[in-house]
Amino acid sequence: MTALVEELNSLDFSVYIGGPMQAAVQAQHAASMSQVNFIQEVGFEDDGGTSKLRYVDFNFTKSVPNEAGDDFEDAEVNIKVPFLTMLTIPALRIEEMVIDFNAKLTSTQTSNVSSEFAASAELGIDYKIVNFKASASYKRSSNRGTSVEKTYNLGVKVTALNDEIPAGLDRILTMLEDSIASV
């Protein structure tokens, strides 16, 4: 039993428990950096060494009432929309992480002892000669053994979801939406 406790104590839980947790933290960091890179690469364009917000222009014809208000006339409309306001910005967040680690150590000790005894005697009488023969044998065998069965199971379940964008980014996108202008 002591060997089993030593065996269990020798397990490196920082690997079995900490490894998946560290991987989740690194994944969360990578997701955040992906969001930053997405905004920089998609939302802005390089304009001679400075970054400039990328816009999409929409042109269309719209029927509007004339000045007298008694008829409609066609008007050319141009809308400038910040490109970032039209896209879903990636915001992946790990919501839950479940680590199941099970260690099963089974120890079996076997002991087998067998004994065997055999004896024989023979007496022969011949005139003036007495013959006596005796033989004995004893055999003992013993087997001892220990077997340890080790089973380790590691299950990691990670639940991720598309999170709400951070409050600061939401404010910026709201300001950008307010800057949509129709001409």
C-alpha positions as CSV (number, residue, x, y, z in Angstrom):
1,M,0.0,0.0,0.0
2,T,2.9,2.4,0.8
3,A,4.2,1.8,-2.8
4,L,0.9,2.9,-4.2
5,V,0.9,6.2,-2.2
6,E,4.5,6.8,-3.3
7,E,3.5,6.1,-6.9
8,L,0.5,8.6,-6.6
9,N,2.7,11.2,-5.0
10,S,5.2,10.9,-7.8
11,L,2.7,12.1,-10.4
12,D,3.4,15.6,-11.7
13,F,0.1,17.3,-11.3
14,S,1.5,20.5,-12.8
15,V,1.6,18.6,-16.1
16,Y,-1.7,16.9,-15.8
17,I,-3.7,19.8,-14.4
18,G,-1.5,22.9,-15.2
19,G,-0.7,21.9,-18.8
20,P,-4.3,22.1,-20.1
21,M,-4.9,25.3,-18.0
22,Q,-1.8,26.9,-19.4
23,A,-2.9,25.9,-23.0
24,A,-6.3,27.6,-22.3
25,V,-4.7,30.8,-21.1
26,Q,-2.5,30.8,-24.2
27,A,-5.5,30.2,-26.5
28,Q,-7.4,33.1,-24.8
29,H,-4.3,35.4,-25.4
30,A,-4.1,34.3,-29.0
31,A,-7.8,35.0,-29.5
32,S,-7.4,38.5,-28.1
33,M,-4.3,39.2,-30.3
34,S,-6.3,37.9,-33.2
35,Q,-9.0,40.5,-32.5
36,V,-6.4,43.3,-32.4
37,N,-4.8,42.1,-35.6
38,F,-8.2,41.9,-37.3
39,I,-9.1,45.5,-36.4
40,Q,-5.7,46.8,-37.6
41,E,-5.6,44.8,-40.9
42,V,-9.2,45.1,-41.9
43,G,-10.4,48.4,-40.4
44,F,-7.5,50.6,-41.3
45,E,-5.4,51.3,-44.4
46,D,-1.9,52.7,-44.7
47,D,-2.0,56.2,-46.1
48,G,1.7,57.2,-46.6
49,G,2.9,56.1,-43.2
50,T,-0.2,56.9,-41.2
51,S,-3.2,54.6,-40.5
52,K,-6.5,55.9,-41.8
53,L,-9.9,54.4,-41.1
54,R,-11.2,52.3,-44.0
55,Y,-14.6,53.3,-45.4
56,V,-17.0,51.8,-47.9
57,D,-18.8,54.1,-50.2
58,F,-22.4,53.3,-51.3
59,N,-24.0,55.2,-54.2
60,F,-27.6,54.9,-55.1
61,T,-30.6,56.8,-56.4
62,K,-33.4,57.6,-54.1
63,S,-36.9,59.1,-54.6
64,V,-37.4,62.2,-52.5
65,P,-40.2,64.7,-52.4
66,N,-39.6,67.9,-54.4
67,E,-39.4,71.3,-52.7
68,A,-43.1,71.9,-53.4
69,G,-44.0,68.6,-51.8
70,D,-46.4,67.7,-54.5
71,D,-44.2,65.3,-56.5
72,F,-41.1,63.1,-56.2
73,E,-37.8,63.5,-57.9
74,D,-34.7,61.3,-58.0
75,A,-31.7,62.2,-56.0
76,E,-28.2,60.8,-56.0
77,V,-27.2,59.6,-52.5
78,N,-23.6,58.8,-51.4
79,I,-23.1,57.0,-48.1
80,K,-19.7,56.6,-46.4
81,V,-19.7,53.7,-43.9
82,P,-16.7,52.7,-41.7
83,F,-15.8,49.2,-42.8
84,L,-15.5,47.9,-39.2
85,T,-19.1,48.7,-38.4
86,M,-20.2,46.2,-41.1
87,L,-18.2,43.2,-39.8
88,T,-18.4,40.9,-36.9
89,I,-15.2,41.4,-35.0
90,P,-13.9,38.1,-33.6
91,A,-14.2,37.9,-29.9
92,L,-13.7,34.3,-28.8
93,R,-13.8,33.6,-25.0
94,I,-13.3,30.5,-23.1
95,E,-16.4,30.2,-20.9
96,E,-15.7,26.9,-19.1
97,M,-12.9,24.4,-18.7
98,V,-13.3,21.1,-17.0
99,I,-10.3,18.9,-16.3
100,D,-11.0,15.3,-15.3
101,F,-7.9,13.4,-14.1
102,N,-8.3,9.9,-12.8
103,A,-5.4,7.8,-11.5
104,K,-6.1,4.1,-10.8
105,L,-3.4,2.1,-9.2
106,T,-4.1,-1.5,-8.4
107,S,-1.6,-3.6,-6.5
108,T,-1.8,-7.4,-6.2
109,Q,0.5,-9.5,-4.0
110,T,0.6,-13.2,-4.5
111,S,2.2,-15.9,-2.3
112,N,2.2,-19.5,-3.2
113,V,3.8,-22.2,-0.9
114,S,3.7,-25.9,-1.6
115,S,5.3,-28.8,0.3
116,E,5.8,-32.4,-0.6
117,F,7.1,-35.2,1.6
118,A,7.8,-38.7,0.5
119,A,9.3,-41.6,2.5
120,S,9.9,-45.2,1.9
121,A,11.5,-48.0,4.0
122,E,12.4,-51.5,3.2
123,L,13.5,-54.3,5.5
124,G,15.0,-57.5,4.3
125,I,16.2,-60.3,6.5
126,D,18.5,-62.9,5.0
127,Y,20.4,-65.4,7.1
128,K,22.7,-63.4,9.4
129,I,22.3,-60.4,7.2
130,V,19.8,-57.8,7.9
131,N,19.3,-55.3,5.1
132,F,17.5,-52.1,5.9
133,K,17.0,-49.4,3.3
134,A,15.3,-46.1,4.0
135,S,14.8,-43.1,1.8
136,A,13.1,-39.8,2.5
137,S,12.5,-36.8,0.4
138,Y,11.2,-33.4,1.2
139,K,10.4,-30.7,-1.3
140,R,9.2,-27.2,-0.6
141,S,8.7,-24.5,-3.2
142,S,7.6,-21.0,-2.8
143,N,6.5,-18.3,-5.2
144,R,5.9,-14.7,-4.3
145,G,5.0,-11.9,-6.6
146,T,3.7,-8.4,-6.8
147,S,2.0,-6.8,-9.8
148,V,1.0,-3.2,-10.1
149,E,-1.5,-2.1,-12.7
150,K,-1.5,1.6,-13.5
151,T,-4.2,3.4,-15.5
152,Y,-4.3,7.2,-16.0
153,N,-7.1,9.0,-17.7
154,L,-7.1,12.7,-18.6
155,G,-10.1,14.4,-20.1
156,V,-10.2,18.1,-20.9
157,K,-13.4,19.8,-22.0
158,V,-13.3,23.4,-23.1
159,T,-16.4,25.4,-23.9
160,A,-15.7,28.6,-26.0
161,L,-18.2,31.1,-27.3
162,N,-18.3,34.3,-29.3
163,D,-18.2,36.9,-26.6
164,E,-19.5,40.4,-26.6
165,I,-17.0,42.9,-27.8
166,P,-15.2,44.9,-25.0
167,A,-17.0,48.1,-23.8
168,G,-14.3,50.4,-25.2
169,L,-14.5,48.8,-28.7
170,D,-18.3,49.0,-28.5
171,R,-18.0,52.8,-27.8
172,I,-15.6,53.3,-30.7
173,L,-17.9,51.4,-33.1
174,T,-20.9,53.4,-31.9
175,M,-19.0,56.7,-32.6
176,L,-18.1,55.3,-36.1
177,E,-21.7,54.4,-36.7
178,D,-22.6,58.0,-35.8
179,S,-20.1,59.2,-38.4
180,I,-22.0,57.5,-41.2
181,A,-23.0,60.3,-43.5
182,S,-25.3,60.4,-46.4
183,V,-24.6,63.1,-49.0
